[in-house]
Amino acid sequence: MVQRFVELAAPGVRGLHPYQPGKPISELECEYGVSNIIKLASNENPLGPGPRALRAIGEALPGLALYPDGSGFDLKRALAERHDVAPEAITLGNGSNDVLVLIAEAFLTPEHEAIYSQYSFAVYALAVQAVGARARVSEALGLDSPDPYGHDLAAMKGLLSKRTRVVFVANPNNPTGTWVPAGELRSLIESVPEETLVVVDEAYFDYVDEPDYPDTTQWVRDYPHLIVTRTFSKAFGLAGLRAGYSISHPEVADVLNRVRQPFNMNALALVAAEAALGDHEHISESCRINAEQGEFLAQACEELGLGYVPSVGNFLLVDMGREALPVYEALLRQAVIVRPVGNYGLPNHLRMTIGTPDGTRRLISALGQVLAPGG
Ligand SMILES: *Cc1c(COP(=O)(O)O)cnc(C)c1O
């Protein structure tokens, strides 16, 4: 039997390239025989989960024989209170990635188009392509812009057509760390017809400290075609559990919940997310360290003569000024894992997560060694 199973796959799936995650610590240990590895590759919280989340997980362990609460009643109630929305506006996901995929599955078909920006989060492309919809990718802002590589909302508007069903805006964006101010975002949402959903992905919301940065969860009651996604993976330090959600018009949430797996958020994620939501201390400490270490890292880049994109997230997109893969590999030999972004069309850049004070020091020192003449 000579069977080409790829040819049997759904049309959108045939051309897919799987998401490339950051290299896991265990893999680097095996491959390079190094120890004391520091992972700054996936924008995880370097402080780890907060104490409240850990306690909630411990308390939930004896209950693991039971299925989780498929409706996520308690977590939704806590989120509804936090965002001042009805529980019916919330859709829970196995990470916000899950919610992004649910949006594509529920609203996109091969007859539809989705718009997103060049250099925006890789999952949009995957989700759109998997369902066979057409991706319209707007060119990012130029290097001469104050927001280099950021979303060009005017260009995104220019791609709107009768076929557009979804527009993805990452605010801030990964891997660039760029962001869109309230006025511009509002104007985009208002210029998009109500048959077109605008997804604002706020995975890094808690890190952003800019007066003009909007909390669009508060806009959902004004704009029925707005979907806001959030996650517990970044500032909340729970990436390994997979917990995310969206806030939208209840009717949109109803549609998303029709395609959602009944138990897509596991029992530990449900209780840990609820506990983490109330752990203001852990979030503010995480943000404080991130702001401080982000400055150190940016300053070190300047001293090393490396360009970078100003970031409001917990990571920095650094221009190595040459092919970045050999630098990435040299850093691996120094037991530091960062993220190559050649798959984003940025072969000269590396994305570096901002770490603890010790982690950032080690990253800077490893960079210095790798970039030194003969290093
Ligand atoms: C990390 C990230 C997400 C999703 O993370 P989950 O772990 O699936 O919640 C979504 N959007 C952006 C822009 C991200 O960087």
The ligand as a MOL file (V3000), in Angstrom:
LIG
                    3D

  0  0  0     0  0            999 V3000
M  V30 BEGIN CTAB
M  V30 COUNTS 15 15 0 0 0
M  V30 BEGIN ATOM
M  V30 1 C 1.3230 33.2230 24.5480 0
M  V30 2 C 0.3030 33.8810 23.6920 0
M  V30 3 C -1.0150 33.4330 23.6020 0
M  V30 4 C -1.5900 32.1790 24.1250 0
M  V30 5 O -1.1480 31.5370 25.1120 0
M  V30 6 P -1.9770 30.3870 25.8180 0
M  V30 7 O -0.9170 29.7450 26.6190 0
M  V30 8 O -2.5350 29.4890 24.7660 0
M  V30 9 O -3.0440 31.0510 26.5950 0
M  V30 10 C -1.9180 34.1350 22.8430 0
M  V30 11 N -1.5530 35.2280 22.1940 0
M  V30 12 C -0.3170 35.6970 22.2440 0
M  V30 13 C -0.0010 36.9350 21.4930 0
M  V30 14 C 0.6650 35.0290 22.9700 0
M  V30 15 O 1.9140 35.4790 22.9540 0
M  V30 END ATOM
M  V30 BEGIN BOND
M  V30 1 1 1 2
M  V30 2 1 2 3
M  V30 3 2 2 14
M  V30 4 1 3 4
M  V30 5 2 3 10
M  V30 6 1 4 5
M  V30 7 1 5 6
M  V30 8 2 6 7
M  V30 9 1 6 8
M  V30 10 1 6 9
M  V30 11 1 10 11
M  V30 12 2 11 12
M  V30 13 1 12 13
M  V30 14 1 12 14
M  V30 15 1 14 15
M  V30 END BOND
M  V30 END CTAB
M  END
